[in-house]
Every structure is written in C-alpha cells, then in structure tokens.
C-alpha cells in the first residue's frame, strides 16, 4: 500500500507514505537553561554545555555540603520534571538551613586567640583540632536543639516524598515499555501533553480522527524534498526498488483534504520546510516511531564543483559560514546547532562508491534566505554588488568548506538535531556558481542529475533493510 503526504515520503518494509507537494522547544528549554545558569552562578561552577550527567561541585564554604547541578534531559517527561524540581528545591532548602557563619566566626576567634593567621604560608586555611571543634558543636546543638528537631522532621518528610516520586517514575517507564507505549521523545514541547487533541492541520491528520500509530508506527525512513513532481517520481522509484506490493496507481495524497496548501506553492525556503517539519516530527512522535532517519533530497548550486556532483552535508551553515540557525521566538533569538549525523553521512559516502556515475563529496552546505541576492547572483531584479564582490564571496565560502548552496538545510539540521532525529541532506549540484548564475543545462541532463541523490538514498535504505549485500 502507498499513501502520500505532501512533501515527504516515509518508508517501511510494508508500505510507503509519500508527500509530494511542496518543500514542502523553545520557551521551556530556555527556562531550564536559565535555571541551570543561575544555579551555576550561585555555586561557582558550571557543567559543560554538552554534559549528560548531574554535576557535583566542591563543598560550600558555609554549609560544607556539595551542591548538585542536575542535568535537564531534552526528553524529560512531566513526572521526571516534577522529581527534578523537588530534588533541586530540597537541596536548596538543605543548603539554606545548614549554612551558618557561627562556625567560621568561632574558628577565626580561636585562631586569633592563639596568635595564628587564617591561612598558612602555602595559602591553605588553618583549622582547629577535633577537640576544639567539639566544643563549638556542643554549644551549637545545645542552643539550636528545637531548630534541628524541626529540620530532621522536614528532612525525612522530603526524602520520603522524593523516594515515592522516584518509584512512580520507574513504574511509569516500566509500564510504557511493557505495554509498548514507550516512544522516542522527538518533540520538545511540554504543552502537547496537556492537549486532548493535536490537529496536524497542514497534513489533514489528527490524533483523534486517525490512528497514527497504526498508520505510521513502523516508519523507519522519511525522505523530504521541495518539488511535487520530483517527490512523486521518487515515491514510484523507491516502490520499485524495494519491490513493495500494490500498484503505482494506488499512490494517494492523504492530505488532499486540506485547503491551505496554496501557502506552499512556492515550494522552497526555510519557512515552508519549517512548517512541514513541525507537523512531521509531531506525527512521528504521536505514531510512536523509533530509530527514524530523515533525508532531505534536493538540488543546489555548486561552489567549485561541476554540475551533477552529489553533496552530502557535514554542517549546514548560514550566510556568514556559521554552523547555526537563528530562530526568533517571541522577542528572543534562539541559536541552534546545525551539525548533522556524521555516521549516516559517512555511510552514505561509502555507499556512493558502489553506484556508477555518482560523483559524491562531503562538505558544508550554505543555506540562504533568498535565491538571488542572498546567493550572490548577478541576474536578479535587484543587485547592489559587483562581479568581483560576488566571486570574492564565493571564494570565502569555498575556503570555509562550503560545497553547495540551497535554502532549507539549516532549519532542517537544527530541528532534527534538537529533536534527536538522525538526519542527512543529500543534494545534487545543477551548476558551478563560479561559472555562472543561470541554469542552461538541457532538461534531460538535469533530470538525470536529480535522480542521483535519489539513487544514493535508495541504495542506503536497501542496505539498511538487508536487501543488498
């Protein structure tokens, strides 16, 4: 069976879902990052940004307790979030309760009485003997016995609550695994868990009106592209390559019920693919898909490469050659990394050697917001730069490792990376931008060029499915 969804093709052993029309966490994550930063400033140490573990710091100067900065996983469930917040709150309460300056003042007074400095010749803090400190602790406990009794009761109460919550988290995760409810936490939006229904408006799908796990639950590969005709041809091609049952005439656009696809008619650019990716990633999440790889298959302009070269993207870079994507959320700019999965890229490069007439390289792909001025073309309706300036810019791009230019890769790479999705961008060059701006290659040759990334991705999928040695 083949079902089609505009702009993307999803593949599994038993069926294909094809999208063929256009090229078609933000605030919560920002709050979490802010909380981590504040705790780091308070305790004087900061974990690495890429750390996946809780960090334990040096003893606090007053409480002598070691502070903990808890790792905030991107796929944190609401119950896990509640547990982390309770642990953080309890730790802060413990520090604030135990912190006291009496001990430090007592030590300073005793050292002064002996005529000793606070630090020795090596700069280390001077200390008192156990017997001398015992005098302090006895006096302190005698005068604070009620306070400490209250502290102990609250301590046991909090730890009992934490233990129960940890048990609930464990049981919840175990139950999801046993009942098959466990799913990849592709989405990074806690608000989705509070919604009774999620309408994927531009796909004409809904969590209430469609059984998404049954329809898409075994999807392992998703291929997206910008041309309606090219993606339908790819759907037919991959159907034949995987020898799937059913007739090519069965291909159906399951999204034809929506009346808003006119907004996608331009078929290219960051805004268009961004809308599609939001709903596609939510679809994978609601369908409980696991271990998915997403491919972007498309065309591009080469930078120092001859037409017909297939470029596998290492990093998607912006117009300043930075591997990042800037997303404006409310009145803030969020910067996201645009590195793609290196293992998938290397695997694609390896398989390209098994295909005839498919010259392939790995390099950076520059993503622009415009086809003409943004890509340094001299043939647009507007042009404010000289030929020399154009070539100087292209030379800088080449020196920065840029192999090709297109208009979707940064948001594609950034969103897939944030959502823990393995992804690859595979585009063919239609011309060498050092040789010109307009595409004058015969249509039949361009058609063959456009088939090259399709053949490579199909070869990758067949290898992964064990259909090729």
C-alpha positions as semicolon CSV with decimal commas, in nm:
position;residue;x (nm);y (nm);z (nm)
1;X;0,000;0,000;0,000
2;X;0,118;0,351;-0,075
3;X;-0,023;0,659;0,095
4;X;0,103;1,005;0,013
5;X;0,154;1,310;0,228
6;X;0,262;1,631;0,066
7;X;0,633;1,693;0,057
8;X;0,764;1,386;0,231
9;X;0,800;1,015;0,172
10;X;0,802;0,778;0,468
11;X;0,932;0,430;0,414
12;X;0,898;0,099;0,589
13;X;0,918;-0,261;0,478
14;X;0,544;-0,300;0,425
15;X;0,437;0,033;0,279
16;X;0,526;0,384;0,166
17;X;0,370;0,713;0,269
18;X;0,453;0,978;0,013
19;X;0,446;1,350;0,044
20;X;0,478;1,515;-0,289
21;X;0,364;1,870;-0,286
22;X;0,592;2,129;-0,153
23;X;0,905;2,193;0,027
24;X;0,737;2,148;0,149
25;X;1,145;2,395;2,243
26;X;1,186;2,655;2,295
27;X;1,049;2,862;2,581
28;X;1,056;2,569;2,825
29;X;1,409;2,481;2,722
30;X;1,508;2,846;2,765
31;X;1,371;2,849;3,119
32;X;1,558;2,529;3,202
33;X;1,883;2,673;3,067
34;X;1,826;2,989;3,270
35;X;1,771;2,786;3,587
36;X;2,093;2,593;3,528
37;X;2,284;2,918;3,470
38;X;2,152;3,072;3,792
39;X;2,249;2,765;3,995
40;X;2,594;2,765;3,836
41;X;2,641;3,131;3,930
42;X;2,523;3,066;4,285
43;X;2,757;2,775;4,349
44;X;3,054;2,899;4,146
45;X;3,092;2,612;3,900
46;X;2,933;2,531;3,567
47;X;2,899;2,194;3,389
48;X;2,992;2,163;3,024
49;X;2,703;2,256;2,796
50;X;2,718;1,910;2,636
51;X;2,713;1,722;2,967
52;X;2,450;1,448;3,003
53;X;2,502;1,391;3,376
54;X;2,438;1,556;3,711
55;X;2,738;1,759;3,830
56;X;2,855;1,764;4,193
57;X;3,054;2,070;4,291
58;X;3,311;2,150;4,561
59;X;3,194;2,185;4,924
60;X;3,008;2,505;5,000
61;X;3,210;2,748;5,212
62;X;2,944;2,783;5,482
63;X;2,733;2,466;5,472
64;X;3,019;2,231;5,375
65;X;2,766;2,048;5,153
66;X;2,847;1,969;4,792
67;X;2,599;2,140;4,555
68;X;2,446;1,950;4,265
69;X;2,351;2,092;3,927
70;X;2,102;1,849;3,778
71;X;2,113;1,754;3,411
72;X;1,795;1,851;3,226
73;X;1,735;1,590;2,954
74;X;1,571;1,712;2,636
75;X;1,313;1,430;2,654
76;X;1,221;1,488;3,018
77;X;0,866;1,371;3,099
78;X;0,635;1,582;3,322
79;X;0,676;1,332;3,608
80;X;1,055;1,333;3,572
81;X;1,047;1,712;3,569
82;X;0,846;1,714;3,892
83;X;1,104;1,483;4,052
84;X;1,396;1,701;3,941
85;X;1,231;2,017;4,070
86;X;1,163;1,855;4,408
87;X;1,525;1,737;4,436
88;X;1,654;2,083;4,346
89;X;1,418;2,252;4,590
90;X;1,517;2,011;4,869
91;X;1,886;2,063;4,804
92;X;1,848;2,441;4,809
93;X;1,645;2,418;5,131
94;X;1,915;2,199;5,285
95;X;2,192;2,444;5,193
96;X;1,997;2,741;5,328
97;X;1,919;2,558;5,653
98;X;2,265;2,422;5,722
99;X;2,452;2,734;5,612
100;X;2,568;2,927;5,912
101;X;2,853;3,164;5,982
102;X;2,892;3,076;6,352
103;X;3,146;2,803;6,282
104;X;3,364;3,027;6,067
105;X;3,349;3,305;6,326
106;X;3,439;3,058;6,604
107;X;3,741;2,929;6,409
108;X;3,861;3,283;6,336
109;X;3,827;3,380;6,703
110;X;4,018;3,073;6,825
111;X;4,298;3,128;6,573
112;X;4,324;3,495;6,671
113;X;4,341;3,398;7,039
114;X;4,638;3,175;6,956
115;X;4,800;3,449;6,751
116;X;4,768;3,243;6,431
117;X;4,675;3,371;6,084
118;X;4,369;3,241;5,897
119;X;4,591;3,082;5,629
120;X;4,931;2,916;5,639
121;X;5,235;3,003;5,426
122;X;5,101;2,795;5,136
123;X;4,768;2,978;5,139
124;X;4,570;2,692;5,290
125;X;4,305;2,764;5,553
126;X;4,415;2,698;5,909
127;X;4,195;2,455;6,105
128;X;4,129;2,365;6,467
129;X;4,170;2,024;6,628
130;X;3,875;1,784;6,667
131;X;3,868;1,854;7,041
132;X;3,845;2,228;6,983
133;X;3,568;2,190;6,725
134;X;3,377;1,956;6,959
135;X;3,337;2,248;7,199
136;X;3,174;2,452;6,923
137;X;2,940;2,175;6,806
138;X;2,820;2,101;7,163
139;X;2,738;2,465;7,224
140;X;2,573;2,499;6,883
141;X;2,349;2,194;6,929
142;X;2,255;2,294;7,284
143;X;2,133;2,634;7,168
144;X;1,962;2,509;6,847
145;X;1,801;2,182;6,958
146;X;1,444;2,282;6,864
147;X;1,555;2,411;6,527
148;X;1,740;2,089;6,449
149;X;1,450;1,871;6,556
150;X;1,229;2,058;6,310
151;X;1,499;2,027;6,043
152;X;1,523;1,650;6,090
153;X;1,146;1,602;6,062
154;X;1,132;1,806;5,742
155;X;1,436;1,623;5,603
156;X;1,278;1,279;5,645
157;X;0,946;1,404;5,507
158;X;1,111;1,544;5,193
159;X;1,323;1,236;5,131
160;X;1,024;1,006;5,173
161;X;0,835;1,211;4,913
162;X;1,133;1,200;4,676
163;X;1,160;0,822;4,716
164;X;0,790;0,775;4,633
165;X;0,821;1,001;4,329
166;X;1,127;0,810;4,206
167;X;0,926;0,487;4,237
168;X;0,643;0,641;4,032
169;X;0,888;0,747;3,758
170;X;1,037;0,397;3,746
171;X;0,694;0,231;3,734
172;X;0,575;0,470;3,463
173;X;0,877;0,399;3,242
174;X;0,849;0,024;3,301
175;X;0,477;0,026;3,220
176;X;0,532;0,215;2,896
177;X;0,799;-0,033;2,791
178;X;0,592;-0,342;2,879
179;X;0,276;-0,211;2,710
180;X;0,460;-0,083;2,405
181;X;0,379;0,277;2,493
182;X;0,743;0,379;2,515
183;X;0,825;0,623;2,242
184;X;1,103;0,841;2,124
185;X;1,067;1,186;2,276
186;X;1,111;1,364;1,946
187;X;0,903;1,666;2,044
188;X;1,033;1,926;2,288
189;X;0,705;2,086;2,389
190;X;0,552;2,009;2,733
191;X;0,224;2,170;2,626
192;X;0,147;1,880;2,392
193;X;0,094;1,651;2,691
194;X;-0,194;1,871;2,810
195;X;-0,383;1,870;2,477
196;X;-0,683;1,642;2,427
197;X;-0,630;1,653;2,052
198;X;-0,341;1,754;1,831
199;X;-0,451;1,859;1,484
200;X;-0,176;1,836;1,221
201;X;-0,356;2,096;1,016
202;X;-0,136;2,103;0,707
203;X;-0,136;1,723;0,681
204;X;-0,511;1,694;0,738
205;X;-0,443;1,449;1,023
206;X;-0,545;1,445;1,389
207;X;-0,472;1,233;1,693
208;X;-0,849;1,191;1,744
209;X;-0,963;1,119;1,390
210;X;-0,670;0,900;1,282
211;X;-0,494;0,603;1,439
212;X;-0,145;0,742;1,383
213;X;0,046;0,451;1,548
214;X;-0,138;0,207;1,322
215;X;-0,088;0,420;1,011
216;X;0,274;0,523;1,061
217;X;0,410;0,338;1,365
218;X;0,660;0,122;1,175
219;X;0,812;0,404;0,968
220;X;1,193;0,397;0,974
221;X;1,291;0,632;0,691
222;X;1,148;0,969;0,588
223;X;1,253;1,150;0,271
224;X;1,163;1,515;0,213
225;X;1,206;1,729;-0,095
226;X;1,087;2,051;-0,249
227;X;0,937;1,953;-0,581
228;X;0,592;1,793;-0,603
229;X;0,673;1,613;-0,925
230;X;1,019;1,503;-0,811
231;X;0,889;1,356;-0,485
232;X;0,615;1,162;-0,662
233;X;0,873;1,022;-0,903
234;X;1,088;0,926;-0,603
235;X;0,791;0,752;-0,438
236;X;0,737;0,545;-0,752
237;X;1,111;0,478;-0,780
238;X;1,152;0,359;-0,420
239;X;0,837;0,148;-0,453
240;X;1,001;-0,041;-0,737
241;X;1,343;-0,056;-0,568
242;X;1,201;-0,212;-0,251
243;X;0,967;-0,438;-0,453
244;X;0,670;-0,335;-0,243
245;X;0,323;-0,479;-0,306
246;X;0,050;-0,275;-0,471
247;X;0,021;-0,075;-0,789
248;X;0,179;0,263;-0,852
249;X;-0,168;0,391;-0,931
250;X;-0,251;0,336;-0,562
251;X;-0,038;0,634;-0,462
252;X;-0,274;0,871;-0,285
253;X;-0,229;1,213;-0,130
254;X;-0,378;1,163;0,216
255;X;-0,355;1,539;0,273
256;X;-0,565;1,641;-0,024
257;X;-0,846;1,741;0,212
258;X;-0,662;2,049;0,336
259;X;-0,731;2,376;0,157
260;X;-0,424;2,559;0,282
261;X;-0,158;2,411;0,059
262;X;-0,157;2,724;-0,153
263;X;0,076;2,869;0,110
264;X;0,331;2,615;-0,001
265;X;0,306;2,674;-0,374
266;X;0,649;2,837;-0,390
267;X;0,792;2,501;-0,278
268;X;1,115;2,624;-0,126
269;X;1,272;2,809;0,164
270;X;1,313;2,791;0,541
271;X;0,957;2,900;0,638
272;X;0,796;2,638;0,415
273;X;1,003;2,341;0,529
274;X;0,986;2,461;0,890
275;X;0,605;2,432;0,899
276;X;0,623;2,086;0,746
277;X;0,893;1,971;0,990
278;X;0,696;2,076;1,298
279;X;0,399;1,863;1,196
280;X;0,613;1,580;1,059
281;X;0,807;1,548;1,384
282;X;0,484;1,557;1,584
283;X;0,346;1,288;1,354
284;X;0,646;1,063;1,426
285;X;0,601;1,129;1,797
286;X;0,228;1,054;1,805
287;X;0,281;0,745;1,588
288;X;0,542;0,622;1,841
289;X;0,804;0,573;1,571
290;X;1,152;0,472;1,679
291;X;1,502;0,488;1,526
292;X;1,392;0,708;1,237
293;X;1,632;0,858;0,982
294;X;1,522;1,163;0,783
295;X;1,674;1,254;0,446
296;X;1,642;1,580;0,260
297;X;1,682;1,513;-0,112
298;X;1,718;1,814;-0,336
299;X;1,908;2,032;-0,578
300;X;2,162;2,306;-0,519
301;X;2,423;2,531;-0,670
302;X;2,780;2,403;-0,654
303;X;3,070;2,603;-0,513
304;X;3,373;2,492;-0,711
305;X;3,207;2,162;-0,804
306;X;3,092;2,058;-1,151
307;X;2,723;2,013;-1,222
308;X;2,596;1,667;-1,132
309;X;2,803;1,630;-0,814
310;X;2,616;1,487;-0,516
311;X;2,694;1,672;-0,191
312;X;2,637;1,505;0,146
313;X;2,614;1,780;0,406
314;X;2,852;1,775;0,700
315;X;2,733;2,100;0,855
316;X;2,463;2,335;0,734
317;X;2,598;2,691;0,761
318;X;2,438;3,033;0,731
319;X;2,540;3,317;0,501
320;X;2,828;3,400;0,738
321;X;2,952;3,036;0,720
322;X;2,847;2,968;1,082
323;X;2,707;2,622;1,166
324;X;2,397;2,762;1,331
325;X;2,035;2,853;1,276
326;X;1,879;3,160;1,434
327;X;1,515;3,118;1,533
328;X;1,322;3,419;1,662
329;X;1,087;3,310;1,944
330;X;0,871;3,593;2,080
331;X;1,127;3,870;2,134
332;X;1,431;3,644;2,169
333;X;1,677;3,493;1,923
334;X;1,750;3,125;1,986
335;X;2,066;2,986;1,824
336;X;2,065;2,616;1,736
337;X;2,346;2,391;1,617
338;X;2,324;2,261;1,260
339;X;2,561;1,965;1,259
340;X;2,417;1,653;1,101
341;X;2,474;1,289;1,193
342;X;2,831;1,207;1,092
343;X;2,782;0,829;1,092
344;X;2,494;0,850;0,845
345;X;2,695;1,091;0,626
346;X;2,998;0,860;0,618
347;X;2,776;0,561;0,543
348;X;2,621;0,746;0,251
349;X;2,966;0,841;0,119
350;X;3,079;0,479;0,143
351;X;2,774;0,354;-0,048
352;X;2,821;0,619;-0,319
353;X;3,132;0,431;-0,436
354;X;2,907;0,138;-0,524
355;X;2,699;0,347;-0,766
356;X;2,815;0,427;-1,121
357;X;2,825;0,786;-1,241
358;X;2,750;0,930;-0,899
359;X;3,040;1,163;-0,806
360;X;2,992;1,237;-0,436
361;X;3,162;1,455;-0,175
362;X;3,103;1,554;0,187
363;X;3,116;1,921;0,279
364;X;2,933;2,215;0,427
365;X;2,609;2,336;0,272
366;X;2,527;2,707;0,287
367;X;2,161;2,789;0,344
368;X;2,036;3,131;0,235
369;X;1,700;3,308;0,267
370;X;1,693;3,415;-0,097
371;X;1,772;3,263;-0,438
372;X;1,913;3,578;-0,597
373;X;2,074;3,843;-0,377
374;X;2,125;3,604;-0,086
375;X;2,323;3,366;-0,306
376;X;2,525;3,638;-0,477
377;X;2,356;3,614;-0,816
378;X;2,406;3,889;-1,071
379;X;2,086;3,818;-1,266
380;X;1,812;3,915;-1,020
381;X;1,576;4,213;-1,030
382;X;1,798;4,372;-0,765
383;X;2,177;4,366;-0,743
384;X;2,394;4,601;-0,536
385;X;2,734;4,431;-0,575
386;X;2,993;4,388;-0,846
387;X;3,112;4,076;-1,024
388;X;3,438;4,095;-0,828
389;X;3,249;4,109;-0,498
390;X;3,044;3,807;-0,596
391;X;3,350;3,596;-0,673
392;X;3,526;3,713;-0,357
393;X;3,227;3,597;-0,152
394;X;3,219;3,259;-0,327
395;X;3,593;3,219;-0,265
396;X;3,540;3,287;0,106
397;X;3,261;3,032;0,111
398;X;3,481;2,773;-0,056
399;X;3,764;2,838;0,190
400;X;3,511;2,784;0,473
401;X;3,438;2,436;0,339
402;X;3,113;2,521;0,160
403;X;3,046;2,285;-0,131
404;X;2,696;2,389;-0,231
405;X;2,419;2,643;-0,169
406;X;2,046;2,589;-0,112
407;X;1,768;2,732;0,107
408;X;1,647;2,474;0,361
409;X;1,935;2,290;0,525
410;X;1,993;2,499;0,840
411;X;1,642;2,472;0,982
412;X;1,624;2,108;0,873
413;X;1,950;2,022;1,050
414;X;1,871;2,231;1,358
415;X;1,523;2,090;1,417
416;X;1,629;1,731;1,359
417;X;1,924;1,772;1,596
418;X;1,716;1,929;1,875
419;X;1,453;1,657;1,836
420;X;1,707;1,370;1,849
421;X;1,641;1,262;1,492
422;X;1,921;1,127;1,276
423;X;1,921;1,323;0,954
424;X;2,112;1,377;0,632
425;X;2,100;1,630;0,349
426;X;2,182;1,490;0,005
427;X;2,165;1,741;-0,281
428;X;2,295;1,741;-0,636
429;X;2,458;2,048;-0,790
430;X;2,292;2,182;-1,105
431;X;2,576;2,421;-1,190
432;X;2,909;2,554;-1,066
433;X;2,845;2,904;-0,932
434;X;3,198;3,010;-1,026
435;X;3,096;2,954;-1,389
436;X;2,762;3,132;-1,391
437;X;2,429;3,205;-1,226
438;X;2,172;3,067;-1,467
439;X;2,093;2,702;-1,531
440;X;2,121;2,633;-1,903
441;X;2,176;2,256;-1,891
442;X;1,931;2,057;-2,111
443;X;1,624;1,927;-1,928
444;X;1,708;1,563;-1,994
445;X;2,050;1,609;-1,831
446;X;1,900;1,788;-1,530
447;X;1,654;1,504;-1,486
448;X;1,939;1,254;-1,467
449;X;2,125;1,476;-1,220
450;X;1,819;1,491;-0,993
451;X;1,798;1,113;-0,989
452;X;2,149;1,080;-0,841
453;X;2,068;1,171;-0,477
454;X;1,753;0,961;-0,506
455;X;1,955;0,659;-0,615
456;X;2,204;0,709;-0,332
457;X;1,936;0,737;-0,063
458;X;1,750;0,437;-0,206
459;X;2,076;0,239;-0,200
460;X;2,129;0,337;0,165
461;X;1,779;0,224;0,259
462;X;1,817;-0,108;0,078
463;X;2,146;-0,166;0,259
464;X;1,988;-0,089;0,596
465;X;1,699;-0,325;0,523
466;X;1,936;-0,605;0,425
467;X;1,815;-0,613;0,064
468;X;2,170;-0,574;-0,069
469;X;2,493;-0,746;0,026
